[in-house]
């Protein structure tokens, strides 16, 4: 039978309050970090959407121009890669199915 580790149980009301305050501080710190990460993720998603829109416009414009084949291939590859990223990270589509 597996033995559980011993947990120090506070014996006074002051120790309980101290433990609750420490737990609240830890929770607040984690909540703040989570909020900051969510804001960073939102900014990254906005940047991805902007880049995708620009490359779609560039792809449309290059269809009407005489440009080197290598340049057109790079634009098409970038558009495809950003399209896949949009499906995965913005629209939450699972491309495995």
C-alpha positions, 0 to 999 in steps of 0.5 A, a space after each residue: 500500500 502506498 503511503 501518502 506524504 504527511 501534510 502539516 496541518 495548521 493548528 491555530 486560526 492564525 496559521 489557517 489565515 496565513 496559509 489562506 493568504 499565501 494561497 490567495 497570493 499564489 492564485 493572484 500571481 497565476 491569474 495575472 500571468 494567465 491574463 498576460 499570456 491570453 493578451 499576448 496570444 490575442 495580439 499574435 492572432 491579430 498579427 496573423 490575421 493581418 499578415 494573412 490579409 496582406 499576403 492574400 492581397 499580394 497574391 491577387 495582385 501578382 496574378 495580374 503582373 508579369 513577375 519571376 516564377 520564383 517570386 510567384 512560387 514564394 507568394 503562393 507558398 506563404 499564402 498556403 502556410 498562413 492559410 493553414 495557420 489561420 485554420 489551426 490557430 484562428 478557426 480551431 479547425 483540425 486538419 487531420 480529419 
